[in-house]
């Protein structure tokens, strides 16, 4: 019996993983994708490697796919996936730099930077946003429609349809350049001093973006660490516990450290550390000491909680 597959809240990570699965499991998809982006076309012999969220000094690639063609050459695809968020400043150029570094290091014989997004994301039929090539969600959806995948096909088509609709109707960030640059420098700082926080490379940010969330793998899905820059707070935040702070106290009071306190933050309950305030519109370098205090507080809350977690 046919049934609908409503999917809400689709995000770029969902499409990243859909593409990653297909690259790994389907030789036909690998060849089809290469046919869309490589000119002249290359015949794929095999997949050598497929990675998601690959971070280098020049930034982060959503997907990196390494193939060998029929001539024995290694071909590197560097893929940026967008549902509806704006590109970051110089993002396409930084993809080019990563590809060029792979070439110079002998990791591949050729590379191609690719942006994957809904058709509406592009201003014209030939717009590439600074990348070598592009593949639209609609083209990928059509590829799935021509495959014999049983019920799995219906789910994948539904996921892409939801992403296309979000790209059409979703909120488009109006980027503020100084704030976006601030977030980029903050991300670089976290990579250097506290990589265990696993901060994802930020995209374009509007004015007023001043709460930075950390969601490293070790935290349960209902727990976040938040650096609330203008308020001088770093919170270990427990969702839907805003009316149950007394329960948090009962659970953690015996382990809390002297400078930590319990607080309510909207609908969440939290364990808080006070840190210096930071202004995202002011000079980053001049505030580096204050920013690092916040980063180290987030790092400390993570370590503190993970040490307690096995005992809970």
VEXFIMAR-624829 format. One record per residue (C-alpha): x, y, z; residue in one letter; residue number from 0. Coordinates in nm, 4 decimals. Layout:
@xx: X; yy: Y; zz: Z; residuo: a; num: NUM
...
***
This chain:
@xx: 0.0000; yy: 0.0000; zz: 0.0000; residuo: x; num: 0
@xx: 0.1330; yy: 0.3448; zz: -0.0909; residuo: x; num: 1
@xx: 0.1755; yy: 0.5916; zz: 0.1948; residuo: x; num: 2
@xx: 0.3078; yy: 0.9436; zz: 0.2247; residuo: x; num: 3
@xx: 0.6543; yy: 1.0171; zz: 0.3618; residuo: x; num: 4
@xx: 0.6367; yy: 1.3607; zz: 0.5244; residuo: x; num: 5
@xx: 0.9828; yy: 1.4867; zz: 0.6198; residuo: x; num: 6
@xx: 1.0201; yy: 1.8098; zz: 0.8124; residuo: x; num: 7
@xx: 1.3305; yy: 1.9878; zz: 0.9349; residuo: x; num: 8
@xx: 1.5575; yy: 1.8503; zz: 0.6636; residuo: x; num: 9
@xx: 1.9089; yy: 1.9959; zz: 0.6866; residuo: x; num: 10
@xx: 2.2334; yy: 1.9855; zz: 0.4892; residuo: x; num: 11
@xx: 2.3673; yy: 1.7003; zz: 0.7019; residuo: x; num: 12
@xx: 2.0772; yy: 1.4801; zz: 0.5826; residuo: x; num: 13
@xx: 2.1704; yy: 1.5391; zz: 0.2189; residuo: x; num: 14
@xx: 2.5424; yy: 1.4961; zz: 0.2962; residuo: x; num: 15
@xx: 2.4729; yy: 1.1494; zz: 0.4334; residuo: x; num: 16
@xx: 2.2385; yy: 1.0564; zz: 0.1487; residuo: x; num: 17
@xx: 2.5097; yy: 1.1443; zz: -0.1043; residuo: x; num: 18
@xx: 2.7820; yy: 0.9729; zz: 0.0980; residuo: x; num: 19
@xx: 2.5778; yy: 0.6516; zz: 0.1097; residuo: x; num: 20
@xx: 2.5230; yy: 0.6589; zz: -0.2637; residuo: x; num: 21
@xx: 2.8885; yy: 0.7228; zz: -0.3478; residuo: x; num: 22
@xx: 2.9906; yy: 0.4288; zz: -0.1275; residuo: x; num: 23
@xx: 2.7224; yy: 0.1824; zz: -0.2360; residuo: x; num: 24
@xx: 2.6526; yy: 0.2651; zz: -0.6002; residuo: x; num: 25
@xx: 2.9140; yy: 0.2545; zz: -0.8758; residuo: x; num: 26
@xx: 2.6442; yy: 0.3794; zz: -1.1158; residuo: x; num: 27
@xx: 2.5903; yy: 0.6895; zz: -0.9027; residuo: x; num: 28
@xx: 2.9659; yy: 0.7584; zz: -0.8940; residuo: x; num: 29
@xx: 2.9844; yy: 0.7411; zz: -1.2729; residuo: x; num: 30
@xx: 2.6691; yy: 0.9495; zz: -1.3196; residuo: x; num: 31
@xx: 2.7965; yy: 1.2195; zz: -1.0834; residuo: x; num: 32
@xx: 3.1363; yy: 1.2338; zz: -1.2551; residuo: x; num: 33
@xx: 2.9603; yy: 1.2636; zz: -1.5910; residuo: x; num: 34
@xx: 2.7793; yy: 1.5735; zz: -1.4597; residuo: x; num: 35
@xx: 3.0879; yy: 1.7555; zz: -1.3327; residuo: x; num: 36
@xx: 3.3988; yy: 1.6498; zz: -1.5268; residuo: x; num: 37
@xx: 3.4732; yy: 1.7943; zz: -1.8670; residuo: x; num: 38
@xx: 3.6116; yy: 1.6051; zz: -2.0511; residuo: x; num: 39
@xx: 3.4307; yy: 1.3105; zz: -1.8987; residuo: x; num: 40
@xx: 3.6209; yy: 1.0455; zz: -1.7045; residuo: x; num: 41
@xx: 3.5294; yy: 0.6797; zz: -1.6861; residuo: x; num: 42
@xx: 3.5283; yy: 0.5696; zz: -1.3229; residuo: x; num: 43
@xx: 3.7162; yy: 0.2508; zz: -1.2418; residuo: x; num: 44
@xx: 3.6547; yy: 0.2450; zz: -0.8660; residuo: x; num: 45
@xx: 3.5928; yy: 0.4485; zz: -0.5525; residuo: x; num: 46
@xx: 3.9056; yy: 0.4893; zz: -0.3364; residuo: x; num: 47
@xx: 3.7751; yy: 0.7004; zz: -0.0495; residuo: x; num: 48
@xx: 3.4651; yy: 0.8921; zz: 0.0594; residuo: x; num: 49
@xx: 3.4707; yy: 1.1315; zz: 0.3543; residuo: x; num: 50
@xx: 3.2303; yy: 1.3800; zz: 0.5088; residuo: x; num: 51
@xx: 3.3114; yy: 1.7048; zz: 0.6910; residuo: x; num: 52
@xx: 3.6837; yy: 1.7145; zz: 0.6076; residuo: x; num: 53
@xx: 3.8656; yy: 2.0011; zz: 0.7806; residuo: x; num: 54
@xx: 4.1905; yy: 2.1511; zz: 0.6531; residuo: x; num: 55
@xx: 4.3690; yy: 2.4783; zz: 0.7303; residuo: x; num: 56
@xx: 4.1820; yy: 2.6429; zz: 0.4405; residuo: x; num: 57
@xx: 3.8396; yy: 2.5363; zz: 0.5696; residuo: x; num: 58
@xx: 3.6016; yy: 2.2453; zz: 0.5539; residuo: x; num: 59
@xx: 3.4685; yy: 2.0336; zz: 0.2660; residuo: x; num: 60
@xx: 3.1223; yy: 1.8864; zz: 0.3125; residuo: x; num: 61
@xx: 3.2247; yy: 1.5794; zz: 0.1101; residuo: x; num: 62
@xx: 3.5520; yy: 1.4648; zz: -0.0445; residuo: x; num: 63
@xx: 3.5320; yy: 1.1763; zz: -0.2910; residuo: x; num: 64
@xx: 3.8476; yy: 1.0137; zz: -0.4299; residuo: x; num: 65
@xx: 3.8060; yy: 0.8010; zz: -0.7435; residuo: x; num: 66
@xx: 4.0346; yy: 0.6234; zz: -0.9865; residuo: x; num: 67
@xx: 3.9534; yy: 0.6623; zz: -1.3544; residuo: x; num: 68
@xx: 4.0058; yy: 0.4121; zz: -1.6337; residuo: x; num: 69
@xx: 4.3470; yy: 0.5668; zz: -1.7119; residuo: x; num: 70
@xx: 4.4649; yy: 0.4922; zz: -1.3580; residuo: x; num: 71
@xx: 4.4502; yy: 0.8573; zz: -1.2465; residuo: x; num: 72
@xx: 4.3215; yy: 0.9556; zz: -0.9044; residuo: x; num: 73
@xx: 4.0439; yy: 1.2136; zz: -0.9254; residuo: x; num: 74
@xx: 3.9413; yy: 1.4199; zz: -0.6212; residuo: x; num: 75
@xx: 3.5922; yy: 1.5681; zz: -0.5963; residuo: x; num: 76
@xx: 3.5475; yy: 1.8407; zz: -0.3326; residuo: x; num: 77
@xx: 3.1769; yy: 1.8964; zz: -0.2738; residuo: x; num: 78
@xx: 2.9955; yy: 2.1818; zz: -0.1005; residuo: x; num: 79
@xx: 2.6306; yy: 2.1072; zz: -0.0226; residuo: x; num: 80
@xx: 2.3772; yy: 2.3874; zz: 0.0302; residuo: x; num: 81
@xx: 2.0058; yy: 2.3671; zz: 0.1057; residuo: x; num: 82
@xx: 1.9413; yy: 2.7400; zz: 0.1406; residuo: x; num: 83
@xx: 2.2246; yy: 2.9037; zz: 0.3393; residuo: x; num: 84
@xx: 2.4476; yy: 3.1601; zz: 0.1716; residuo: x; num: 85
@xx: 2.8055; yy: 3.0774; zz: 0.0837; residuo: x; num: 86
@xx: 3.0689; yy: 3.2097; zz: 0.3228; residuo: x; num: 87
@xx: 3.3107; yy: 3.4785; zz: 0.2042; residuo: x; num: 88
@xx: 3.5758; yy: 3.3254; zz: -0.0272; residuo: x; num: 89
@xx: 3.4294; yy: 2.9779; zz: 0.0327; residuo: x; num: 90
@xx: 3.4579; yy: 2.8692; zz: -0.3318; residuo: x; num: 91
@xx: 3.8144; yy: 3.0027; zz: -0.3468; residuo: x; num: 92
@xx: 3.9081; yy: 2.8025; zz: -0.0365; residuo: x; num: 93
@xx: 3.7738; yy: 2.4852; zz: -0.2003; residuo: x; num: 94
@xx: 4.0040; yy: 2.5608; zz: -0.4936; residuo: x; num: 95
@xx: 4.2979; yy: 2.6028; zz: -0.2557; residuo: x; num: 96
@xx: 4.2301; yy: 2.2638; zz: -0.0943; residuo: x; num: 97
@xx: 4.2106; yy: 2.0948; zz: -0.4325; residuo: x; num: 98
@xx: 4.5315; yy: 2.2627; zz: -0.5476; residuo: x; num: 99
@xx: 4.7115; yy: 2.1506; zz: -0.2301; residuo: x; num: 100
@xx: 4.6021; yy: 1.7893; zz: -0.2924; residuo: x; num: 101
@xx: 4.7374; yy: 1.8195; zz: -0.6457; residuo: x; num: 102
@xx: 5.0712; yy: 1.9606; zz: -0.5287; residuo: x; num: 103
@xx: 5.1070; yy: 1.6923; zz: -0.2607; residuo: x; num: 104
@xx: 5.0535; yy: 1.4193; zz: -0.5204; residuo: x; num: 105
@xx: 4.7287; yy: 1.2997; zz: -0.3629; residuo: x; num: 106
@xx: 4.5460; yy: 1.3224; zz: -0.6963; residuo: x; num: 107
@xx: 4.6126; yy: 1.3808; zz: -1.0657; residuo: x; num: 108
@xx: 4.3183; yy: 1.6186; zz: -1.1050; residuo: x; num: 109
@xx: 4.0441; yy: 1.7675; zz: -0.8922; residuo: x; num: 110
@xx: 3.7040; yy: 1.9252; zz: -0.9345; residuo: x; num: 111
@xx: 3.5156; yy: 2.1531; zz: -0.6937; residuo: x; num: 112
@xx: 3.1400; yy: 2.1040; zz: -0.6997; residuo: x; num: 113
@xx: 2.8458; yy: 2.2834; zz: -0.5408; residuo: x; num: 114
@xx: 2.5301; yy: 2.0773; zz: -0.4872; residuo: x; num: 115
@xx: 2.2077; yy: 2.2698; zz: -0.4185; residuo: x; num: 116
@xx: 1.8457; yy: 2.3135; zz: -0.5303; residuo: x; num: 117
@xx: 1.8113; yy: 2.4657; zz: -0.8770; residuo: x; num: 118
@xx: 1.6568; yy: 2.7784; zz: -0.7277; residuo: x; num: 119
@xx: 1.9802; yy: 2.8429; zz: -0.5352; residuo: x; num: 120
@xx: 2.1465; yy: 2.9538; zz: -0.8582; residuo: x; num: 121
@xx: 2.0676; yy: 3.2870; zz: -1.0212; residuo: x; num: 122
@xx: 2.0878; yy: 3.1485; zz: -1.3764; residuo: x; num: 123
@xx: 2.1193; yy: 2.8204; zz: -1.5616; residuo: x; num: 124
@xx: 2.4973; yy: 2.8553; zz: -1.5953; residuo: x; num: 125
@xx: 2.5794; yy: 3.0050; zz: -1.2522; residuo: x; num: 126
@xx: 2.8488; yy: 2.8096; zz: -1.0669; residuo: x; num: 127
@xx: 2.9048; yy: 3.0337; zz: -0.7609; residuo: x; num: 128
@xx: 3.2829; yy: 3.0165; zz: -0.8138; residuo: x; num: 129
@xx: 3.3016; yy: 2.6334; zz: -0.8260; residuo: x; num: 130
@xx: 3.4176; yy: 2.4258; zz: -1.1236; residuo: x; num: 131
@xx: 3.0775; yy: 2.2647; zz: -1.1595; residuo: x; num: 132
@xx: 2.7384; yy: 2.2136; zz: -1.0010; residuo: x; num: 133
@xx: 2.4760; yy: 1.9419; zz: -0.9565; residuo: x; num: 134
@xx: 2.1199; yy: 2.0324; zz: -0.8601; residuo: x; num: 135
@xx: 1.9025; yy: 1.8440; zz: -0.6121; residuo: x; num: 136
@xx: 1.6493; yy: 1.8117; zz: -0.8908; residuo: x; num: 137
@xx: 1.9022; yy: 1.6260; zz: -1.1089; residuo: x; num: 138
@xx: 1.9856; yy: 1.3892; zz: -0.8215; residuo: x; num: 139
@xx: 1.6153; yy: 1.3362; zz: -0.7558; residuo: x; num: 140
@xx: 1.5680; yy: 1.2466; zz: -1.1235; residuo: x; num: 141
@xx: 1.8590; yy: 1.0005; zz: -1.1031; residuo: x; num: 142
@xx: 1.6885; yy: 0.8222; zz: -0.8133; residuo: x; num: 143
@xx: 1.3569; yy: 0.8172; zz: -1.0005; residuo: x; num: 144
@xx: 1.5242; yy: 0.6110; zz: -1.2768; residuo: x; num: 145
@xx: 1.6682; yy: 0.3495; zz: -1.0380; residuo: x; num: 146
@xx: 1.5212; yy: 0.0210; zz: -0.9177; residuo: x; num: 147
@xx: 1.5549; yy: 0.0671; zz: -0.5442; residuo: x; num: 148
@xx: 1.2158; yy: -0.0430; zz: -0.4139; residuo: x; num: 149
@xx: 1.0787; yy: 0.1503; zz: -0.1155; residuo: x; num: 150
@xx: 1.4237; yy: 0.2982; zz: -0.0491; residuo: x; num: 151
@xx: 1.3812; yy: 0.5033; zz: -0.3655; residuo: x; num: 152
@xx: 1.0578; yy: 0.6598; zz: -0.2376; residuo: x; num: 153
@xx: 1.2267; yy: 0.7679; zz: 0.0835; residuo: x; num: 154
@xx: 1.5269; yy: 0.9196; zz: -0.0940; residuo: x; num: 155
@xx: 1.3035; yy: 1.1068; zz: -0.3384; residuo: x; num: 156
@xx: 1.0929; yy: 1.2355; zz: -0.0470; residuo: x; num: 157
@xx: 1.4028; yy: 1.3579; zz: 0.1385; residuo: x; num: 158
@xx: 1.5274; yy: 1.5448; zz: -0.1680; residuo: x; num: 159
@xx: 1.1806; yy: 1.6887; zz: -0.2304; residuo: x; num: 160
@xx: 1.1720; yy: 1.8222; zz: 0.1267; residuo: x; num: 161
@xx: 1.5161; yy: 1.9786; zz: 0.0793; residuo: x; num: 162
@xx: 1.4115; yy: 2.1371; zz: -0.2515; residuo: x; num: 163
@xx: 1.1004; yy: 2.2828; zz: -0.0879; residuo: x; num: 164
@xx: 1.3076; yy: 2.4187; zz: 0.1993; residuo: x; num: 165
@xx: 1.5471; yy: 2.5738; zz: -0.0505; residuo: x; num: 166
@xx: 1.2495; yy: 2.7409; zz: -0.2193; residuo: x; num: 167
@xx: 1.0645; yy: 2.8577; zz: 0.0890; residuo: x; num: 168
@xx: 1.3317; yy: 2.8665; zz: 0.3562; residuo: x; num: 169
@xx: 1.4908; yy: 3.1627; zz: 0.5244; residuo: x; num: 170
@xx: 1.7841; yy: 3.3191; zz: 0.3421; residuo: x; num: 171
@xx: 2.0491; yy: 3.4623; zz: 0.5718; residuo: x; num: 172
@xx: 2.1338; yy: 3.8275; zz: 0.5106; residuo: x; num: 173
@xx: 2.5028; yy: 3.8074; zz: 0.5895; residuo: x; num: 174
@xx: 2.6820; yy: 4.0665; zz: 0.7985; residuo: x; num: 175
@xx: 3.0460; yy: 4.0641; zz: 0.6859; residuo: x; num: 176
@xx: 3.2128; yy: 4.1646; zz: 1.0175; residuo: x; num: 177
@xx: 3.0031; yy: 3.9145; zz: 1.2156; residuo: x; num: 178
@xx: 3.0679; yy: 3.6392; zz: 0.9597; residuo: x; num: 179
@xx: 3.4427; yy: 3.7103; zz: 0.9771; residuo: x; num: 180
@xx: 3.4266; yy: 3.7037; zz: 1.3579; residuo: x; num: 181
@xx: 3.2656; yy: 3.3574; zz: 1.3533; residuo: x; num: 182
@xx: 3.5298; yy: 3.2329; zz: 1.1106; residuo: x; num: 183
@xx: 3.8118; yy: 3.3506; zz: 1.3391; residuo: x; num: 184
@xx: 3.6340; yy: 3.2052; zz: 1.6433; residuo: x; num: 185
@xx: 3.6090; yy: 2.8700; zz: 1.4617; residuo: x; num: 186
@xx: 3.9811; yy: 2.8798; zz: 1.3799; residuo: x; num: 187
@xx: 4.0561; yy: 2.9512; zz: 1.7465; residuo: x; num: 188
@xx: 3.8435; yy: 2.6561; zz: 1.8618; residuo: x; num: 189
@xx: 4.0159; yy: 2.4257; zz: 1.6102; residuo: x; num: 190
@xx: 4.3514; yy: 2.5244; zz: 1.7551; residuo: x; num: 191
@xx: 4.2774; yy: 2.5326; zz: 2.1278; residuo: x; num: 192
@xx: 3.9734; yy: 2.3097; zz: 2.1850; residuo: x; num: 193
@xx: 3.9154; yy: 2.0720; zz: 1.8886; residuo: x; num: 194
@xx: 3.7197; yy: 1.8347; zz: 2.1147; residuo: x; num: 195
@xx: 3.4327; yy: 2.0868; zz: 2.1054; residuo: x; num: 196
@xx: 3.3900; yy: 1.9817; zz: 1.7379; residuo: x; num: 197
@xx: 3.2643; yy: 2.3191; zz: 1.6201; residuo: x; num: 198
@xx: 3.1444; yy: 2.2962; zz: 1.2613; residuo: x; num: 199
@xx: 3.2750; yy: 2.5592; zz: 1.0226; residuo: x; num: 200
@xx: 3.0211; yy: 2.8436; zz: 1.0357; residuo: x; num: 201
@xx: 2.8405; yy: 2.9774; zz: 0.7337; residuo: x; num: 202
@xx: 2.7314; yy: 3.3331; zz: 0.6634; residuo: x; num: 203
@xx: 2.5971; yy: 3.5014; zz: 0.9770; residuo: x; num: 204
@xx: 2.3529; yy: 3.7898; zz: 1.0118; residuo: x; num: 205
@xx: 2.4021; yy: 4.0766; zz: 1.2540; residuo: x; num: 206
@xx: 2.3147; yy: 3.9715; zz: 1.6082; residuo: x; num: 207
@xx: 2.4489; yy: 3.6157; zz: 1.5796; residuo: x; num: 208
@xx: 2.6125; yy: 3.5950; zz: 1.9191; residuo: x; num: 209
@xx: 2.5231; yy: 3.2562; zz: 2.0734; residuo: x; num: 210
@xx: 2.7697; yy: 2.9848; zz: 1.9712; residuo: x; num: 211
@xx: 2.6499; yy: 2.6264; zz: 2.0190; residuo: x; num: 212
@xx: 2.8762; yy: 2.3247; zz: 2.0604; residuo: x; num: 213
@xx: 2.7331; yy: 1.9773; zz: 2.0041; residuo: x; num: 214
@xx: 3.0261; yy: 1.7336; zz: 2.0200; residuo: x; num: 215
@xx: 2.9514; yy: 1.3662; zz: 1.9689; residuo: x; num: 216
@xx: 2.9922; yy: 1.2780; zz: 2.3373; residuo: x; num: 217
@xx: 2.6981; yy: 1.4915; zz: 2.4494; residuo: x; num: 218
@xx: 2.3439; yy: 1.3469; zz: 2.4534; residuo: x; num: 219
@xx: 2.1184; yy: 1.5042; zz: 2.1922; residuo: x; num: 220
@xx: 1.9242; yy: 1.6988; zz: 2.4571; residuo: x; num: 221
@xx: 2.2398; yy: 1.8659; zz: 2.5954; residuo: x; num: 222
@xx: 2.4269; yy: 2.1620; zz: 2.4410; residuo: x; num: 223
@xx: 2.7158; yy: 2.3838; zz: 2.5416; residuo: x; num: 224
@xx: 2.6482; yy: 2.7483; zz: 2.4553; residuo: x; num: 225
@xx: 2.8847; yy: 3.0459; zz: 2.4655; residuo: x; num: 226
@xx: 2.6541; yy: 3.3442; zz: 2.5099; residuo: x; num: 227
@xx: 2.8986; yy: 3.6099; zz: 2.3980; residuo: x; num: 228
@xx: 2.7308; yy: 3.9408; zz: 2.4951; residuo: x; num: 229
@xx: 2.6063; yy: 3.8055; zz: 2.8300; residuo: x; num: 230
@xx: 2.9374; yy: 3.6683; zz: 2.9567; residuo: x; num: 231
@xx: 2.8045; yy: 3.3163; zz: 3.0116; residuo: x; num: 232
@xx: 2.8930; yy: 2.9644; zz: 2.9011; residuo: x; num: 233
@xx: 2.6110; yy: 2.7195; zz: 2.9733; residuo: x; num: 234
@xx: 2.5902; yy: 2.3427; zz: 2.9804; residuo: x; num: 235
@xx: 2.2302; yy: 2.3480; zz: 2.8711; residuo: x; num: 236
@xx: 1.9677; yy: 2.0764; zz: 2.9253; residuo: x; num: 237
@xx: 1.6704; yy: 2.1203; zz: 2.6947; residuo: x; num: 238
@xx: 1.3156; yy: 2.1263; zz: 2.8398; residuo: x; num: 239
@xx: 1.4544; yy: 2.1476; zz: 3.1937; residuo: x; num: 240
@xx: 1.3776; yy: 2.5154; zz: 3.2496; residuo: x; num: 241
@xx: 1.1014; yy: 2.4354; zz: 3.4949; residuo: x; num: 242
@xx: 1.3019; yy: 2.1583; zz: 3.6549; residuo: x; num: 243
@xx: 1.6193; yy: 2.3332; zz: 3.7694; residuo: x; num: 244
@xx: 1.5643; yy: 2.1836; zz: 4.1143; residuo: x; num: 245
@xx: 1.5940; yy: 1.8392; zz: 3.9550; residuo: x; num: 246
@xx: 1.9262; yy: 1.9406; zz: 3.7988; residuo: x; num: 247
@xx: 2.0438; yy: 2.0571; zz: 4.1400; residuo: x; num: 248
@xx: 1.9449; yy: 1.7276; zz: 4.2948; residuo: x; num: 249
@xx: 2.1311; yy: 1.5369; zz: 4.0229; residuo: x; num: 250
@xx: 2.4542; yy: 1.7413; zz: 4.0112; residuo: x; num: 251
@xx: 2.4815; yy: 1.9390; zz: 4.3353; residuo: x; num: 252
@xx: 2.7312; yy: 1.6959; zz: 4.4858; residuo: x; num: 253
@xx: 2.9640; yy: 1.7297; zz: 4.1859; residuo: x; num: 254
@xx: 2.9353; yy: 2.0957; zz: 4.0913; residuo: x; num: 255
@xx: 3.2516; yy: 2.3054; zz: 4.1240; residuo: x; num: 256
@xx: 3.2751; yy: 2.6257; zz: 4.3281; residuo: x; num: 257
@xx: 3.2433; yy: 2.8720; zz: 4.0361; residuo: x; num: 258
@xx: 2.9591; yy: 2.6845; zz: 3.8648; residuo: x; num: 259
@xx: 2.5955; yy: 2.7684; zz: 3.9291; residuo: x; num: 260
@xx: 2.2505; yy: 2.6457; zz: 3.8301; residuo: x; num: 261
@xx: 2.0251; yy: 2.8697; zz: 3.6201; residuo: x; num: 262
@xx: 1.7198; yy: 2.8768; zz: 3.3961; residuo: x; num: 263
@xx: 1.7724; yy: 2.9760; zz: 3.0308; residuo: x; num: 264
@xx: 1.4402; yy: 2.9999; zz: 2.8485; residuo: x; num: 265
@xx: 1.2950; yy: 2.6498; zz: 2.8340; residuo: x; num: 266
@xx: 1.6287; yy: 2.4973; zz: 2.9335; residuo: x; num: 267
@xx: 1.7991; yy: 2.4403; zz: 3.2648; residuo: x; num: 268
@xx: 2.1737; yy: 2.4886; zz: 3.2759; residuo: x; num: 269
@xx: 2.4975; yy: 2.4692; zz: 3.4679; residuo: x; num: 270
@xx: 2.6750; yy: 2.7990; zz: 3.4116; residuo: x; num: 271
@xx: 3.0225; yy: 2.9492; zz: 3.4168; residuo: x; num: 272
@xx: 3.0700; yy: 3.3257; zz: 3.4083; residuo: x; num: 273
@xx: 3.3193; yy: 3.4601; zz: 3.1517; residuo: x; num: 274
@xx: 3.4029; yy: 3.8044; zz: 3.0065; residuo: x; num: 275
@xx: 3.1546; yy: 3.9550; zz: 2.7627; residuo: x; num: 276
@xx: 3.2404; yy: 3.9650; zz: 2.3901; residuo: x; num: 277
@xx: 3.1034; yy: 4.1814; zz: 2.1080; residuo: x; num: 278
@xx: 3.0944; yy: 4.0209; zz: 1.7618; residuo: x; num: 279
@xx: 3.1059; yy: 4.3654; zz: 1.5969; residuo: x; num: 280
@xx: 3.4307; yy: 4.4653; zz: 1.7692; residuo: x; num: 281
@xx: 3.7867; yy: 4.3741; zz: 1.6743; residuo: x; num: 282
@xx: 3.8457; yy: 4.0023; zz: 1.7230; residuo: x; num: 283
@xx: 4.2182; yy: 4.0244; zz: 1.7995; residuo: x; num: 284
@xx: 4.1638; yy: 4.2848; zz: 2.0691; residuo: x; num: 285
@xx: 3.9129; yy: 4.0501; zz: 2.2372; residuo: x; num: 286
@xx: 4.1118; yy: 3.7296; zz: 2.1945; residuo: x; num: 287
@xx: 4.1852; yy: 3.6875; zz: 2.5660; residuo: x; num: 288
@xx: 3.8164; yy: 3.7218; zz: 2.6595; residuo: x; num: 289
@xx: 3.7136; yy: 3.4894; zz: 2.3769; residuo: x; num: 290
@xx: 3.9626; yy: 3.2242; zz: 2.4855; residuo: x; num: 291
@xx: 3.8282; yy: 3.2375; zz: 2.8409; residuo: x; num: 292
@xx: 3.4872; yy: 3.1476; zz: 2.6987; residuo: x; num: 293
@xx: 3.6298; yy: 2.8700; zz: 2.4812; residuo: x; num: 294
@xx: 3.8212; yy: 2.7219; zz: 2.7757; residuo: x; num: 295
@xx: 3.5063; yy: 2.7408; zz: 2.9896; residuo: x; num: 296
@xx: 3.3162; yy: 2.5442; zz: 2.7231; residuo: x; num: 297
@xx: 3.6006; yy: 2.2927; zz: 2.7091; residuo: x; num: 298
@xx: 3.5959; yy: 2.2625; zz: 3.0877; residuo: x; num: 299
@xx: 3.2182; yy: 2.2058; zz: 3.1035; residuo: x; num: 300
@xx: 3.2467; yy: 1.9344; zz: 2.8398; residuo: x; num: 301
@xx: 3.5251; yy: 1.7524; zz: 3.0246; residuo: x; num: 302
@xx: 3.3439; yy: 1.7896; zz: 3.3569; residuo: x; num: 303
@xx: 3.0185; yy: 1.6484; zz: 3.2225; residuo: x; num: 304
@xx: 3.1787; yy: 1.3596; zz: 3.0325; residuo: x; num: 305
@xx: 3.3660; yy: 1.2519; zz: 3.3443; residuo: x; num: 306
@xx: 3.0370; yy: 1.2365; zz: 3.5357; residuo: x; num: 307
@xx: 2.8275; yy: 1.0825; zz: 3.2579; residuo: x; num: 308
@xx: 2.9365; yy: 0.7160; zz: 3.3009; residuo: x; num: 309
@xx: 2.8300; yy: 0.7379; zz: 3.6648; residuo: x; num: 310
@xx: 2.4807; yy: 0.8646; zz: 3.5843; residuo: x; num: 311
***
